[in-house]
Amino acid sequence: MREMKLGLFFAPGGHHLAAWRHPDAYPHGFDIQSYVDFTQAAERACFDLVFIADVFSLTADAPQRDTMRHEPITLLSALAMVTSRIGLVATATTTYNEPYNIARKFGSLDLISGGRAGWNVVTSVSTLEAHNFGYDAHPNASNRYEIAGEFVDVVRGLWDSWDDDGVPIDKANAVFFDPAKMHPLNHSGRHFKVRGPLTMPRSPQGQPVLVQAGSSEDGKTLASRVGEAIFTIQRDLESAQKFYSDIKTRAVAHGRDPNHALIMPGVVTIVGRTRREAQDKYEELQALIHPQAGVVALSRALGADLTGIDVDAQLPEIDVSKVAQSRGLVILETARREKMSVRQVYEKLLVAKGHRLLIGAPNDIADDLQHWFENGAADGYNIMPAEMRGGTQDFCELVVPELQRRGLFRKAYEGTMLREHLGLPIPRLPAKDFRPI
């Protein structure tokens, strides 16, 4: 029987706009112990992976938001030491990194974790990130994705620098690595020139899993070509079904097995033992929203300055061309269709970062996830607890057993590597001629 895939999306306080203000949030401050607790809980529940997003800047609403983050590869390397099965996935932008460094970092994480690493490929959209790397602005969207495509190809080529048995560490014959099984990349393209090889052996799972999180046309093109798990924002079943079908069709056009391009929409969850308890948790979080935080966060999402606006007035006309992220477009389209006020937009849409918000008892949540899963809208989900500490526990201890009872989710890991969890093949090494460095 087909089983859904589950990822736990980290946010230190939670994914609700005001989650960091909840009494149970940040029990250990900025210490790693919270991440250890979340990850071990997800592993006990047999989640496929945990996921960390990343940006290279604070945001304009930083005083009212928990926007500080650990560097993800450092954090996941530490978490690899206190777990044994769960996948470890992090974001790294192709806009302000170099392919060799990314290949080396994720290659190291994959070896450290025994084949559990995944790279979420993104392009940067915030101008604030550009300012931290000496630029006044970043490349336009189409150019960013052109760079990203070549960037990914270079990284994958570097991950294939060695045959599986290319580093024998043969002490008796004084052979640490076998030059005949080494494959320098010698890449020379439009945006990158990289010689290689990578200074580490091939991963147990061949290559880290490639994840992609863009829903724009350029994002879908990249996702369908290289994405093995696609994180996406989908708010209604019909749109989700269209996205699902589109990515699968595009994957086939690229010569890929559509089952190896897994669609995992983000879902923000608030779980209670009863519907009333879940609704009470939601209302408690809603009461913590600071209006300024809502307006500034909405301004950022829509690429428009809404400072000083009457929050109870209808959302004004917004220049769509300035909305940089697909998430912002989803919010804007929904707000226009439902004629929402500014307050309604940030209270109903932005509190969940544009994702679907599910509030209910375990059966309610499981029913919804099952419906999308069985009706061509999802292969699994990126679970985003509204309040991280209690929400992670609630989902793992209340919803997962219900999914398991229905035969929709595993009760035990069958393998040790992320590719095994996700049902993905180990990439074959391409035929290469030996070329000395």
URLINFEN-V869956 format. One record per pair of residues at least 12 apart in sequence whose C-alpha atoms are under 10 Angstrom apart, sorted by the first residue. I is the first residue (numbers start at 1). J is the second residue. D is the distance in whole Angstrom. If there is no record, write none. Layout:
BEGIN
i = {I I}
j = {J J}
d = {D D}
END
This chain:
BEGIN
i = {1 1 1 2 2 2 2 2 2 3 3 3 3 3 3 3 3 3 3 4 4 4 4 4 4 4 4 4 4 4 4 4 4 4 4 4 5 5 5 5 5 5 5 5 5 5 5 5 5 5 5 5 5 5 5 5 6 6 6 6 6 6 6 6 6 6 6 6 6 6 6 6 6 7 7 7 7 7 7 7 7 7 7 7 7 7 7 7 7 7 7 7 8 8 8 8 8 8 8 8 8 8 8 8 8 8 8 8 8 8 8 8 8 8 9 9 9 9 9 9 9 9 9 9 9 9 9 9 9 9 9 9 10 10 10 10 10 10 10 10 10 10 10 10 10 11 11 11 11 11 11 11 11 11 11 11 11 11 12 12 12 12 12 12 12 12 12 12 12 12 12 12 12 12 12 12 12 13 13 13 13 13 13 13 13 13 13 13 13 13 14 14 14 14 14 14 14 14 14 14 14 14 14 15 15 15 15 15 15 15 15 15 15 15 15 15 15 15 16 16 16 16 16 16 16 16 16 16 16 16 16 16 16 16 16 16 16 17 17 17 17 17 17 17 17 17 17 17 17 17 17 17 17 17 17 17 17 18 18 18 18 18 18 18 18 18 18 18 18 18 18 18 19 19 19 19 19 19 19 19 19 19 19 19 20 20 20 20 20 20 20 20 20 21 21 21 21 21 21 21 21 22 22 22 22 22 22 24 24 24 24 25 25 25 25 26 26 27 30 30 30 31 32 32 32 32 33 34 34 35 35 35 35 35 35 36 36 36 36 36 36 36 36 37 37 37 37 37 38 38 38 38 38 38 38 38 39 39 39 39 39 39 39 39 39 39 40 40 40 40 40 40 41 41 41 41 41 42 42 42 42 42 42 42 43 43 43 43 43 43 43 43 44 44 44 44 44 44 44 44 45 45 45 45 45 45 45 45 45 45 45 45 45 45 46 46 46 46 46 46 46 46 46 46 47 47 47 47 47 47 47 47 47 47 47 47 48 48 48 48 48 48 48 48 48 48 48 48 48 48 48 49 49 49 49 49 49 49 49 49 49 49 49 50 50 50 50 50 50 50 50 50 50 51 51 51 51 51 51 51 51 51 51 51 51 51 52 52 52 52 52 52 52 52 52 52 52 52 52 52 53 53 53 53 53 53 53 53 53 54 54 54 54 54 54 54 54 54 54 54 54 54 55 55 55 55 55 55 55 55 55 55 55 55 55 56 56 56 56 56 56 56 56 56 56 56 56 56 56 57 57 57 57 57 57 57 57 58 58 58 59 59 59 59 59 59 60 60 60 60 60 60 61 61 61 61 61 61 61 61 61 62 62 62 63 64 64 64 64 64 64 64 64 65 65 65 65 71 71 72 72 72 72 72 73 73 73 73 73 73 73 73 73 73 73 73 74 74 75 75 76 76 76 76 76 76 76 77 77 77 77 77 77 77 77 77 78 78 78 79 80 80 80 80 80 80 80 81 81 82 83 84 84 84 84 84 85 85 85 85 85 85 85 85 85 85 85 86 86 86 86 86 86 86 86 86 87 87 87 87 87 87 87 87 87 87 87 87 87 87 87 87 88 88 88 88 88 88 88 88 88 88 88 89 89 89 89 89 89 89 89 89 89 89 89 90 90 90 90 90 90 90 91 91 91 91 91 91 91 91 91 92 92 92 92 92 92 92 93 93 93 93 93 93 93 93 93 94 94 94 94 94 94 94 94 94 94 94 94 95 95 95 95 95 95 95 95 95 95 95 95 95 95 96 96 96 96 96 96 96 97 98 98 98 98 98 99 99 99 99 99 99 99 99 99 99 99 99 99 100 100 100 100 100 100 100 100 100 100 100 101 101 102 102 102 102 102 103 103 103 103 103 103 103 103 103 103 103 103 103 104 104 104 104 104 104 105 106 106 106 106 106 106 106 106 107 107 107 107 107 107 107 107 107 107 107 107 107 108 108 108 108 108 108 109 109 110 110 110 110 110 110 110 110 110 110 111 111 111 111 111 111 111 112 113 113 113 113 113 114 114 114 114 114 114 115 115 115 115 115 115 115 115 115 115 115 115 115 116 116 116 116 116 116 116 116 116 116 116 116 117 117 117 117 117 117 117 117 117 118 118 118 118 118 118 118 118 118 119 119 119 119 119 119 119 119 120 120 120 120 120 120 120 120 120 120 121 121 121 121 121 121 121 121 121 121 121 121 121 121 121 122 122 122 122 122 122 122 122 122 123 123 123 123 123 123 123 123 123 123 123 124 124 124 124 124 124 124 125 125 125 125 125 125 125 125 125 126 126 126 126 126 127 140 141 141 141 141 141 142 142 142 143 144 145 145 145 145 146 146 146 146 147 147 147 148 148 148 149 149 149 149 149 149 150 150 150 150 151 151 151 152 152 152 153 153 154 154 154 154 154 154 154 154 154 154 155 155 155 155 156 156 156 156 156 156 157 157 157 157 157 157 157 157 157 157 157 157 158 158 158 158 158 158 158 158 158 158 158 158 158 158 159 159 159 159 159 159 159 159 159 159 159 159 159 160 160 160 160 160 160 160 160 160 160 160 160 160 160 160 160 161 161 161 161 161 161 161 161 161 161 161 161 161 161 162 162 162 162 162 162 162 162 162 162 162 162 162 162 162 162 163 163 163 163 163 163 163 163 163 163 163 164 164 164 164 164 164 164 164 165 165 165 165 165 165 166 166 166 166 166 166 166 166 166 167 167 167 167 167 167 168 177 179 179 179 179 180 180 180 180 181 181 181 182 182 182 182 182 182 182 182 182 182 183 183 183 183 183 183 183 183 183 183 184 184 184 184 184 184 184 184 184 185 185 185 185 185 186 186 195 196 197 203 204 204 205 205 205 205 205 205 205 205 205 206 206 206 206 206 206 207 207 207 207 207 208 208 208 208 208 209 209 209 209 209 209 209 209 209 209 209 210 210 210 210 210 210 210 211 211 211 211 211 211 211 211 211 212 212 212 212 212 212 212 212 212 212 213 213 213 213 213 213 213 213 213 214 214 214 214 214 214 214 215 215 215 215 215 215 215 215 215 215 215 216 216 216 216 216 217 219 220 220 220 220 220 220 221 221 221 221 222 222 222 223 223 223 223 223 224 224 224 224 224 224 224 224 224 224 224 224 224 224 225 225 225 225 225 225 225 225 225 226 226 226 226 226 227 227 227 227 227 227 228 228 228 228 228 228 228 228 228 228 229 229 229 229 229 229 229 229 229 229 230 230 230 230 230 230 230 230 230 230 230 230 231 231 231 231 231 231 231 231 232 232 232 232 232 232 232 232 232 232 232 232 233 233 233 233 233 233 233 233 233 233 233 233 234 234 234 234 234 234 234 234 234 234 234 235 235 235 235 235 235 235 235 235 235 235 236 236 236 236 237 237 237 237 237 237 238 238 238 238 239 240 240 240 240 240 240 240 241 241 241 241 241 242 242 243 243 243 243 244 244 244 244 244 244 244 244 244 245 245 245 245 245 247 247 247 248 248 248 248 257 259 259 259 259 260 260 260 260 261 261 262 262 262 262 262 262 262 263 263 263 263 263 263 263 263 264 264 264 264 264 264 264 264 265 265 265 265 265 265 265 265 265 266 266 266 266 266 266 266 266 266 266 266 267 267 267 267 267 267 267 267 267 267 267 267 267 267 268 268 268 268 268 268 268 268 268 268 268 268 268 268 268 268 268 269 269 269 269 269 269 269 269 269 269 269 269 269 269 269 269 269 269 270 270 270 270 270 270 270 270 270 270 270 270 270 270 270 270 270 270 271 271 271 271 271 271 271 271 271 271 271 271 271 271 271 271 271 271 272 272 272 272 272 272 272 272 272 272 272 273 273 273 273 273 273 273 274 274 274 274 274 275 275 275 275 275 275 276 276 276 277 277 277 278 278 278 278 278 279 279 279 280 281 281 281 281 281 282 282 282 282 285 285 285 286 286 286 287 289 289 289 291 291 291 291 292 292 292 293 294 294 294 294 294 294 294 294 294 295 295 295 295 295 295 295 295 295 295 296 296 297 297 297 297 298 298 298 298 298 298 298 298 298 298 298 299 299 300 300 300 300 301 301 301 301 301 301 301 301 301 301 301 301 301 302 302 302 302 302 302 302 302 302 302 302 302 302 302 302 303 303 303 303 303 303 303 303 303 304 304 304 304 304 304 305 306 309 310 310 310 311 311 311 311 311 311 312 312 312 312 312 313 313 313 313 313 314 314 314 314 314 314 314 314 314 315 315 315 315 315 315 315 315 315 315 316 316 316 316 316 317 317 318 318 320 320 326 327 327 327 327 328 328 328 329 330 330 330 331 331 331 331 331 331 331 331 332 332 332 334 334 335 335 351 352 352 352 353 355 356 357 357 357 358 358 359 361 361 361 362 362 362 362 362 362 362 362 362 363 363 363 363 364 365 365 365 365 365 365 366 366 366 366 366 366 366 366 366 367 367 369 369 369 370 370 370 373 374 380 380 380 383}
j = {407 408 409 373 374 379 407 408 409 373 379 380 403 404 407 408 409 410 422 48 262 264 369 370 373 374 378 379 380 381 403 407 408 409 410 422 46 47 48 49 229 262 263 264 373 378 379 380 381 382 408 409 410 421 422 423 42 45 46 47 48 49 50 264 379 380 381 382 383 400 409 421 422 42 46 47 48 49 50 51 86 87 88 89 231 264 266 380 381 382 383 384 38 39 42 43 47 48 49 50 51 52 87 88 89 266 381 382 383 384 385 392 395 396 38 49 50 51 52 53 89 90 266 267 268 381 382 383 384 385 388 392 35 38 39 50 51 52 53 382 383 384 385 388 392 35 51 52 53 66 67 69 384 385 386 387 388 389 25 26 27 29 30 31 32 34 35 38 52 66 67 68 69 70 387 388 389 25 26 27 29 34 65 66 67 385 386 387 388 389 26 66 268 352 384 385 386 387 388 389 390 391 392 267 268 269 350 351 352 353 355 383 384 385 386 387 388 391 268 269 270 282 285 286 288 289 347 350 351 352 353 357 384 385 386 387 388 64 65 66 285 286 288 289 290 293 294 297 346 347 349 350 351 352 353 386 387 64 65 66 284 285 286 287 288 289 290 293 294 351 386 387 65 66 284 285 286 288 289 351 385 386 387 388 64 65 66 67 285 288 386 387 388 64 65 66 285 288 289 290 387 284 285 288 387 388 389 387 388 389 390 387 388 389 390 388 389 389 68 69 70 70 70 75 78 79 79 388 389 50 75 76 78 79 389 75 76 78 79 80 81 82 83 79 82 389 392 393 50 388 389 390 391 392 393 396 51 76 79 80 82 83 86 87 88 392 79 82 83 84 85 86 392 393 395 396 397 86 392 393 395 396 397 400 83 84 85 86 87 396 412 413 83 85 86 396 397 411 412 413 86 393 395 396 397 399 400 401 404 409 410 411 412 413 85 86 396 400 409 410 411 412 413 421 85 86 87 383 396 400 409 410 411 412 413 421 85 86 87 88 116 380 382 410 413 417 418 419 420 421 422 85 86 87 88 89 116 117 118 382 418 421 422 76 86 87 88 89 90 117 118 382 383 72 76 87 88 89 90 91 118 119 120 382 383 384 69 70 71 72 73 75 76 88 89 90 91 92 119 120 69 71 72 89 90 91 92 120 122 67 68 69 70 71 72 90 91 92 93 120 122 124 67 68 69 71 91 92 93 122 124 125 126 128 129 68 69 71 92 93 96 124 126 128 129 130 131 132 133 69 126 127 128 129 130 131 132 126 128 129 126 128 129 296 297 300 128 293 296 297 299 300 292 293 294 295 296 297 298 299 300 293 296 297 293 289 290 291 292 293 294 296 297 290 293 294 297 90 91 88 89 90 91 92 88 89 90 91 92 102 105 106 108 109 117 119 105 109 88 90 88 89 90 109 112 113 117 105 106 108 109 110 111 112 113 117 109 112 113 113 109 110 112 113 114 116 117 112 113 113 113 113 114 116 416 417 113 114 115 116 413 414 415 416 417 418 421 113 116 117 413 415 416 417 418 421 110 113 114 115 116 117 118 208 209 416 417 418 419 420 421 422 109 110 113 115 116 117 118 119 208 209 418 106 109 116 117 118 119 120 208 209 210 211 418 106 117 118 119 120 121 211 118 119 120 121 122 123 211 212 213 106 119 120 121 122 123 124 119 120 121 122 123 124 125 148 151 121 122 123 124 144 145 147 148 149 150 151 152 122 123 124 125 129 130 138 139 143 144 145 147 148 151 123 124 129 130 132 133 138 151 151 154 155 192 194 148 150 151 152 153 154 155 156 157 158 192 193 194 151 154 155 158 159 194 195 196 197 198 199 155 198 119 151 152 155 158 119 151 152 154 155 156 157 158 159 198 199 207 208 155 158 159 198 199 200 119 118 119 155 159 203 207 208 209 119 155 158 159 198 199 200 201 202 203 206 207 208 199 200 201 202 203 208 203 208 202 203 204 205 206 207 208 209 417 418 200 201 202 203 204 205 208 203 203 204 416 417 418 203 204 205 416 417 418 202 203 204 205 206 207 208 209 416 417 418 419 420 203 204 205 207 208 209 416 417 418 419 420 421 203 205 207 208 209 210 417 418 419 207 208 209 210 211 228 229 418 419 207 208 209 210 211 212 227 229 209 210 211 212 213 227 228 229 230 231 148 149 151 152 210 211 212 213 214 219 222 223 226 227 230 144 145 148 211 212 213 214 219 222 138 139 141 144 145 147 148 212 213 214 219 138 139 141 144 145 324 325 137 138 139 140 141 144 323 324 325 138 300 303 324 325 139 324 216 218 219 324 325 217 218 219 218 218 218 219 221 222 190 191 218 222 190 191 192 191 219 222 218 221 222 223 225 226 189 190 191 192 189 191 192 210 222 226 187 226 185 186 187 188 189 192 193 194 195 196 185 194 198 207 185 207 208 210 226 427 183 184 185 186 187 194 196 197 198 207 429 430 183 184 185 186 187 194 195 196 197 198 199 200 202 207 185 196 197 198 199 200 201 202 203 206 207 208 429 182 183 184 185 197 198 201 202 203 206 207 427 428 429 430 432 181 182 183 184 185 196 197 198 199 200 201 202 429 432 177 178 179 180 181 182 183 184 197 198 199 200 201 202 203 429 178 180 181 182 183 201 202 206 428 429 430 181 182 201 202 203 204 206 429 177 178 181 182 201 202 178 179 180 181 182 183 200 201 202 179 181 182 200 201 202 201 201 434 435 436 437 433 434 435 436 432 433 434 196 197 198 201 432 433 434 435 436 437 196 197 198 431 432 433 434 435 436 437 196 197 198 432 433 434 435 436 437 197 198 432 435 437 435 437 437 437 437 426 417 426 416 417 418 419 420 424 425 426 427 419 425 426 427 428 429 419 426 427 428 429 417 418 419 426 427 226 227 228 229 418 419 422 424 425 426 427 223 226 227 228 229 230 261 223 226 227 228 229 230 231 261 262 224 226 227 228 229 230 231 232 261 263 227 229 230 231 232 233 264 265 326 230 231 232 233 325 326 327 230 231 232 233 234 243 247 325 326 327 330 324 325 326 327 329 326 326 232 243 246 247 250 251 247 250 251 254 247 250 251 247 250 251 261 263 246 247 248 249 250 251 252 253 254 256 258 260 261 262 247 250 251 252 253 254 255 256 261 251 254 256 260 261 247 251 260 261 262 263 251 258 259 260 261 262 263 419 422 424 259 260 261 262 263 264 379 380 422 424 244 247 261 262 263 264 265 266 379 380 381 382 262 263 264 265 266 380 381 382 244 263 264 265 266 267 326 327 355 378 381 382 264 265 266 267 326 327 330 353 354 355 356 382 264 265 266 267 327 330 354 355 356 377 378 265 266 267 330 331 334 349 354 355 356 357 355 356 372 377 371 372 375 376 377 378 372 375 376 377 377 263 265 372 375 376 377 378 372 375 376 377 378 376 377 263 376 377 378 261 262 263 264 265 376 377 378 379 258 263 376 377 378 261 262 263 260 261 262 263 424 379 422 423 424 422 423 424 425 379 424 378 379 380 381 422 423 424 373 376 377 378 379 380 381 382 373 377 378 379 380 381 382 383 355 356 377 378 379 380 381 382 383 352 353 354 355 356 357 380 381 382 383 384 352 353 354 355 356 357 358 369 381 382 383 384 385 386 351 352 353 354 355 356 357 358 359 381 382 383 384 385 386 387 391 282 352 356 357 358 359 360 365 383 384 385 386 387 388 391 392 394 395 282 357 358 359 360 361 362 365 384 385 386 387 388 390 391 392 394 395 358 359 360 361 362 363 364 365 385 386 390 391 392 393 394 395 398 399 359 360 361 362 364 365 391 394 395 398 399 360 361 362 363 394 398 399 360 361 362 363 364 359 360 361 362 363 364 359 360 361 359 360 361 358 359 360 361 362 359 360 361 359 359 360 386 387 391 359 360 386 387 351 386 387 347 348 351 347 346 347 351 311 343 346 347 307 308 311 346 311 342 343 344 345 346 347 350 351 307 308 309 310 311 342 343 345 346 350 308 346 346 350 351 353 328 331 332 342 343 345 346 349 350 351 353 323 328 323 324 325 328 322 323 324 325 326 327 328 329 331 332 350 353 354 318 319 320 321 322 323 324 325 326 327 328 329 330 331 332 318 319 320 321 322 323 324 325 328 317 318 319 320 322 323 318 342 342 341 342 343 341 342 343 344 345 346 340 341 342 343 344 340 341 342 343 344 335 336 339 340 341 342 343 344 345 332 335 336 339 340 341 342 343 344 345 336 339 340 341 342 332 336 332 336 332 333 354 350 353 354 355 350 353 354 354 349 354 355 345 346 348 349 350 353 354 355 345 349 354 349 354 348 349 386 384 385 386 384 384 384 384 385 386 385 386 386 394 398 399 394 395 397 398 399 400 401 402 403 398 399 402 403 399 395 398 399 400 402 403 398 399 400 401 402 403 404 406 408 402 403 381 403 408 403 406 408 408 408 408 409 422 395}
d = {8 8 10 10 9 9 9 7 9 9 8 8 9 9 7 5 5 7 10 10 10 9 9 9 7 10 8 6 5 8 9 10 6 6 8 9 10 7 6 9 10 9 9 8 10 9 6 4 6 8 9 7 9 8 7 10 9 10 9 5 5 7 9 8 9 6 5 6 7 10 9 10 9 9 10 6 6 5 5 7 9 9 10 9 10 8 9 8 6 5 6 9 9 8 7 10 7 8 6 5 6 9 10 10 10 10 9 6 5 6 8 8 10 10 10 9 6 5 6 8 9 10 8 10 10 10 6 6 5 8 9 10 8 8 9 7 6 5 8 10 9 7 8 8 10 9 9 8 8 9 9 9 8 8 9 9 7 10 8 7 10 9 8 10 10 8 8 10 10 8 9 9 8 10 9 7 9 5 6 9 10 10 10 7 10 9 8 6 5 7 9 9 9 10 7 6 5 4 4 8 9 8 9 10 7 9 10 8 6 7 10 10 6 6 5 6 7 10 8 9 10 9 7 9 10 9 10 8 5 5 8 10 9 8 5 7 9 9 8 9 8 9 9 7 9 8 8 9 9 9 10 7 5 7 8 8 10 8 7 9 10 6 7 9 6 5 7 9 9 8 9 9 9 9 10 6 9 8 9 9 10 7 5 8 9 8 6 10 10 9 10 8 9 9 9 9 8 7 9 10 10 8 7 8 8 10 10 8 9 7 7 7 7 7 9 9 8 8 9 9 9 10 9 8 9 9 10 9 8 10 9 9 10 8 10 10 10 9 6 10 10 7 9 10 10 9 10 10 9 8 7 10 10 7 8 10 10 10 8 10 9 8 8 10 9 9 9 8 7 10 10 9 8 7 10 7 9 8 8 9 9 7 10 10 7 8 7 6 9 9 10 9 10 10 9 8 10 10 9 10 10 10 9 6 8 10 7 8 10 10 9 8 8 10 8 7 9 9 9 7 7 6 6 9 9 7 8 10 9 9 9 9 10 10 9 9 8 6 6 9 10 10 10 10 9 9 7 9 9 6 7 9 5 4 6 7 8 9 9 9 7 9 9 9 7 6 5 6 8 10 10 9 9 9 9 8 6 5 6 8 9 9 9 8 10 10 9 9 9 6 9 9 9 8 6 5 6 10 10 9 9 10 8 9 6 5 8 8 10 10 10 7 9 8 7 7 6 7 8 10 10 10 9 9 8 9 8 8 8 10 8 9 9 10 7 10 9 9 10 9 9 9 9 8 5 9 10 7 9 10 8 9 6 5 9 9 7 10 8 9 9 8 10 9 9 8 9 10 7 8 10 8 8 6 9 9 6 6 10 10 9 9 10 9 8 9 7 10 8 5 9 9 9 10 7 10 9 10 10 10 9 6 8 9 9 9 7 9 9 10 7 7 9 7 10 10 9 9 10 10 6 8 8 8 10 9 9 10 10 9 6 9 10 7 7 10 10 10 10 9 8 9 7 5 9 8 9 8 7 10 9 7 8 9 7 9 9 9 9 7 7 10 8 5 7 8 9 9 7 9 9 10 8 8 7 9 10 9 10 8 5 6 7 10 9 9 7 5 9 10 8 10 9 9 8 9 6 5 6 9 10 10 8 9 10 8 6 4 6 7 9 8 9 8 10 9 8 7 5 6 9 9 9 6 4 6 7 10 9 9 9 10 7 6 6 6 8 9 10 8 6 5 5 6 10 8 10 7 6 5 7 8 9 7 5 9 10 7 8 8 6 6 9 9 9 8 8 10 7 9 8 7 9 9 8 8 8 9 7 9 9 8 10 9 9 10 10 9 6 7 9 6 5 9 10 9 8 10 8 9 8 7 7 10 7 9 8 9 8 10 9 10 9 9 10 7 10 10 10 9 8 5 8 9 7 7 8 10 10 9 9 8 8 7 8 8 10 7 7 10 9 10 9 7 10 10 10 9 7 9 10 8 9 8 7 10 8 7 10 8 9 10 9 10 9 9 9 6 8 8 9 8 6 10 9 10 9 8 8 6 7 9 10 9 10 10 10 9 10 8 7 8 8 7 9 10 6 5 5 8 8 7 9 8 5 7 8 10 9 9 8 10 7 8 8 5 5 8 9 9 10 9 8 5 7 9 8 7 9 9 5 4 6 7 10 9 8 9 10 7 6 5 6 8 10 10 8 6 4 5 7 9 10 9 9 9 8 10 10 8 7 6 5 7 9 10 9 9 10 9 10 9 9 8 9 7 7 7 9 10 10 10 8 6 7 9 7 10 9 9 9 8 9 9 8 10 10 10 10 8 9 9 8 9 10 6 7 8 9 10 8 10 10 10 10 8 10 8 10 10 7 10 10 9 6 7 9 8 10 9 9 9 9 6 9 10 10 8 10 10 7 10 9 9 8 8 7 8 10 8 7 9 10 8 10 9 8 10 7 10 9 8 9 8 10 10 10 10 10 10 10 7 9 9 10 10 9 9 6 10 9 10 9 9 9 10 9 9 9 8 6 10 10 9 9 6 6 6 9 10 10 10 10 10 9 7 10 9 8 7 8 8 6 9 10 9 7 9 9 9 8 9 7 9 8 8 9 9 6 8 10 8 6 5 6 7 7 5 6 9 9 8 7 9 10 9 9 9 9 6 5 6 8 8 8 9 8 6 6 10 9 9 9 5 7 8 8 7 10 10 7 10 9 10 7 6 8 8 8 9 9 8 8 10 8 8 5 8 8 5 7 10 10 7 8 9 8 9 9 6 9 10 9 8 9 8 10 9 6 9 9 10 10 7 10 7 9 10 9 9 7 8 8 9 8 6 9 10 7 8 6 7 8 9 5 4 8 10 10 8 7 7 7 6 9 10 9 9 9 9 8 8 8 10 8 9 10 7 8 7 9 10 9 6 8 9 9 5 6 8 8 9 7 7 9 10 10 8 8 9 10 10 8 7 8 7 7 9 9 10 9 10 9 7 5 5 7 9 10 8 8 5 6 5 6 7 9 9 9 8 5 8 7 5 6 9 10 10 9 9 6 5 6 9 10 10 10 8 7 7 9 8 7 9 9 9 6 7 9 8 10 9 6 8 10 10 8 6 9 9 9 9 10 9 9 7 8 10 8 8 9 10 10 10 10 8 9 8 8 10 9 6 7 8 6 5 8 9 7 9 9 10 7 10 9 8 6 9 9 6 9 8 9 8 9 9 10 8 10 9 8 6 8 9 10 9 9 6 4 6 9 9 9 8 10 8 6 5 6 7 9 10 9 10 10 9 7 6 5 6 8 10 10 10 10 10 9 6 5 5 7 10 8 7 10 7 6 5 6 10 9 9 9 10 9 9 9 6 6 8 8 7 8 9 7 5 8 10 10 6 8 9 9 8 8 7 7 9 10 9 9 9 8 10 9 10 8 6 5 9 10 8 10 9 9 7 9 9 7 10 10 10 10 8 8 9 8 8 10 8 5 8 8 8 6 4 8 9 8 9 10 8 9 10 9 7 9 10 7 6 7 9 10 10 8 8 10 8 9 8 9 7 9 9 10 9 10 8 8 9 8 6 8 9 9 8 6 8 10 8 10 9 10 10 8 5 5 7 8 10 10 9 6 6 5 4 6 9 8 9 9 7 9 7 5 6 9 10 10 9 6 7 9 9 6 5 6 7 8 10 10 6 5 6 7 9 7 6 5 6 8 9 9 6 9 9 7 6 5 6 9 10 9 6 4 5 6 9 10 10 9 8 6 5 6 8 8 7 6 5 6 9 10 7 9 9 8 7 8 6 5 7 9 10 9 9 7 6 8 10 9 6 9 8 8 8 6 5 6 6 10 9 8 9 9 9 7 9 10 6 7 8 8 8 6 5 7 10 10 9 7 9 8 10 8 5 7 9 9 8 10 7 5 8 9 9 7 5 5 9 10 8 10 8 8 10 8 8 10 6 5 7 10 7 7 9 10 9 10 9 9 10 8 10 8 10 9 8 8 7 9 8 10 9 8 9 8 8 9 9 8 9 10 9 9 9 8 10 9 5 8 8 8 7 9 8 10 8 8 8 9 7 10 10 10 8 8 10 9 9 9 10 8 10 8 6 10 7 10 10 10 10 9 9 10 9 10 7 8 7 9 7 5 9 8 9 9 9 9 7 9 8 10 7 5 8 8 10 9 5 8 10 8 7 8 8 9 9 5 5 7 9 8 10 7 8 10 8 8 10 9 8 9 8 9 7 5 5 8 9 9 9 5 6 6 8 8 5 6 8 10 9 9 7 6 4 6 9 9 9 9 7 8 8 6 5 5 9 9 8 9 10 10 9 8 9 9 8 10 8 10 10 10 8 6 8 9 9 7 9 9 7 9 8 9 10 6 8 9 6 9 9 10 10 8 10 10 8 9 9 10 7 10 9 10 9 10 9 10 10 10 10 8 8 9 8 9 6 5 9 9 7 9 9 7 7 9 9 9 10 7 10 9 9 10 6 8 10 7 6 10 9 9 10 9 8 9 10 8 9 8 9 10 10 10 10 9}
END
